[in-house]
Amino acid sequence: MKIKGRAWKFGDNINTDAIIPGRYLNTVDPDALARHCMEDVDHGFAAKVKPGDLIVGGKNFGCGSSREHAPIAIKAAGVSAVIAVSFARIFYRNSFNIGLPIFESPEASGGIAAGDEVEIDTEKGLIRNLTRREDYHITPIPPFMEELVKAGGLVEYVKKKLGTAD
Amino acid sequence: MGMTIVEKIAAAHAGRESVSPGDMIMASVDIALGNDITAPIAIKEFKAIGATNVFDRDRVVLVADHFTPNKDIQSAEQSKVLRDFAREQQLTHYYDVGRCGIEHALLPEKGLVLPGDLIIGADSHTCTYGALGAFATGVGSTDLAAAMATGEVWLRIPDSIKYVYRGKLRKWVGGKDLILYTIGKIGVDGARYKAMEFAGETIERLPMAGRITMCNMAIEAGGKCGIISPDGITLDYVRRRTDRQPRLYASDGDARYERTIEYDVADIEPQVALPSLPENARGVSELGEVSIDQVVIGSCTNGQIDDLRVAADILRGRRVHRNVRLIVIPATQAVYAEALREGLLEIFINAEGAVSTPTCGPCLGGHMGVLAAGERALATTNRNFVGRMGHQTSEVYLSGPAVAAASAVAGRICSPEEI
């Protein structure tokens, strides 16, 4: 898989209240959620983000609530991937489950600046900063997570297991 | 090599002799839990999976607690999705307005949680049930859908960290202060992906309400779960609420921990977490002058009868400061009824506090006490991120019920000693 886009930079502990505030959890509509994505940390993000853009965070991205609305909002806003030093565990599993590509890379988080053009080559396990001509390594994911990605997310994985896949 | 209590519970639910940190398992769940904001997505995905019946209608628990009694039409539609599904699936444990409470206070109270259980919930504070010696962890809505369909969840075995507390608690210091102090020391990612095992003589003497508070906030340090080894206090609590037999596990003497951290509680004073991370904990005496607009006493963290008794002791014969709105939310109908019987609700009302039916409400900025721009609240809840309780410029401080009640009277954050 190749992902390419412009980077938006955020700090440490970007929590799920920042990603999608509690007041918007009375809907499951991805487009409605996308309109409020990152609202309490960057009010202009939802209006300005372009499909294909990437989010680059620091430590503990996605901490706080288990709300799946958080990765849903990010994905529906058109963000192609999230890169961070580390991820909170529920956000991590939610992202794999719903098919939002996320990549753990302290190097990338440190090296990428806001506005940089970034390309991700999952075959090679590399994040390329095209603006600064730097490459960063992606922390490898456990084999089971690879299976989930290959299956296309948890729903597809379970469908195959239960024999309810089309 | 011995195993920790969490490893033992996980192994038992994966049909394995033993497990080690890093192992991936498929675990059978004793309970799969959802609420009115997380279950609608789960139900949608359950149908997308192509499942017709839940794996076990006694083990899927749905609680309408977050935006209930419904705060607007959209929330009502979400609650209806739960209600319709519960009826269609004939769920034994569906709890609606008037019969429910905040899920993490309700499940233990109803005897649905046993030591040795493995529980997943589409709510991050599912880790609360570790207080009863269960391995309980928060997951997302799609995980809940998969568990409803298959009765299983994929889990990576966490490393365990042991937190040992020694000494006698000072007056007004309880489980909330211990956990705020701990998160203050280790940070909001200090236990990321770990099982937090709380132990030591202080914990052995801590009543169940305090244990619930501590395990509830394991997630605020990034923990996969919090857990306290079942003992006499656990068994006494459980036996009053169910005839079902618990499975009692304990960590082996040679269990391997990533590390062990020890705390002497004698010097711990009541704690307050400043905006905007739970790790900004300080002793209440270190705060200086912080005036407040609202105090919330309640939530899955501190909405038990014990918490209300502490608050009532301080508010008895006193009045809430004229600049402060006090909102008291018993965590379940049973807590509400007990508080009524004990005369606590009358104390709160006479003090000019507002008493609410059980709901998560203001904790996540939903309803029943949302904040305007620039307002400041002190709450016995569990999170104080930016915008958590209302406007982006509002602020939330966290504390236990004693400091919350005293501060409601004083109009500023203070220790009960000061009033």
Boltz contact constraints between the chains, C-beta under 6 A:
constraints:
  - contact:
      token1: [A, 13]
      token2: [B, 188]
      max_distance: 6.0
  - contact:
      token1: [A, 15]
      token2: [B, 385]
      max_distance: 6.0
  - contact:
      token1: [A, 17]
      token2: [B, 385]
      max_distance: 6.0
  - contact:
      token1: [A, 17]
      token2: [B, 387]
      max_distance: 6.0
  - contact:
      token1: [A, 17]
      token2: [B, 388]
      max_distance: 6.0
  - contact:
      token1: [A, 21]
      token2: [B, 387]
      max_distance: 6.0
  - contact:
      token1: [A, 22]
      token2: [B, 364]
      max_distance: 6.0
  - contact:
      token1: [A, 22]
      token2: [B, 365]
      max_distance: 6.0
  - contact:
      token1: [A, 22]
      token2: [B, 366]
      max_distance: 6.0
  - contact:
      token1: [A, 23]
      token2: [B, 365]
      max_distance: 6.0
  - contact:
      token1: [A, 25]
      token2: [B, 37]
      max_distance: 6.0
  - contact:
      token1: [A, 26]
      token2: [B, 67]
      max_distance: 6.0
  - contact:
      token1: [A, 26]
      token2: [B, 74]
      max_distance: 6.0
  - contact:
      token1: [A, 26]
      token2: [B, 75]
      max_distance: 6.0
  - contact:
      token1: [A, 27]
      token2: [B, 74]
      max_distance: 6.0
  - contact:
      token1: [A, 28]
      token2: [B, 40]
      max_distance: 6.0
  - contact:
      token1: [A, 28]
      token2: [B, 41]
      max_distance: 6.0
  - contact:
      token1: [A, 40]
      token2: [B, 386]
      max_distance: 6.0
  - contact:
      token1: [A, 40]
      token2: [B, 387]
      max_distance: 6.0
  - contact:
      token1: [A, 40]
      token2: [B, 392]
      max_distance: 6.0
  - contact:
      token1: [A, 59]
      token2: [B, 189]
      max_distance: 6.0
  - contact:
      token1: [A, 60]
      token2: [B, 189]
      max_distance: 6.0
  - contact:
      token1: [A, 63]
      token2: [B, 188]
      max_distance: 6.0
  - contact:
      token1: [A, 65]
      token2: [B, 124]
      max_distance: 6.0
  - contact:
      token1: [A, 66]
      token2: [B, 123]
      max_distance: 6.0
  - contact:
      token1: [A, 66]
      token2: [B, 124]
      max_distance: 6.0
  - contact:
      token1: [A, 66]
      token2: [B, 138]
      max_distance: 6.0
  - contact:
      token1: [A, 66]
      token2: [B, 140]
      max_distance: 6.0
  - contact:
      token1: [A, 68]
      token2: [B, 41]
      max_distance: 6.0
  - contact:
      token1: [A, 68]
      token2: [B, 140]
      max_distance: 6.0
  - contact:
      token1: [A, 68]
      token2: [B, 141]
      max_distance: 6.0
  - contact:
      token1: [A, 88]
      token2: [B, 222]
      max_distance: 6.0
  - contact:
      token1: [A, 89]
      token2: [B, 193]
      max_distance: 6.0
  - contact:
      token1: [A, 89]
      token2: [B, 224]
      max_distance: 6.0
  - contact:
      token1: [A, 90]
      token2: [B, 138]
      max_distance: 6.0
  - contact:
      token1: [A, 94]
      token2: [B, 140]
      max_distance: 6.0
  - contact:
      token1: [A, 97]
      token2: [B, 142]
      max_distance: 6.0
  - contact:
      token1: [A, 144]
      token2: [B, 24]
      max_distance: 6.0
  - contact:
      token1: [A, 154]
      token2: [B, 142]
      max_distance: 6.0
  - contact:
      token1: [A, 154]
      token2: [B, 146]
      max_distance: 6.0
  - contact:
      token1: [A, 155]
      token2: [B, 45]
      max_distance: 6.0
  - contact:
      token1: [A, 155]
      token2: [B, 48]
      max_distance: 6.0
  - contact:
      token1: [A, 155]
      token2: [B, 49]
      max_distance: 6.0
  - contact:
      token1: [A, 158]
      token2: [B, 49]
      max_distance: 6.0
  - contact:
      token1: [A, 158]
      token2: [B, 146]
      max_distance: 6.0
  - contact:
      token1: [A, 159]
      token2: [B, 49]
      max_distance: 6.0
  - contact:
      token1: [A, 159]
      token2: [B, 50]
      max_distance: 6.0
  - contact:
      token1: [A, 164]
      token2: [B, 50]
      max_distance: 6.0
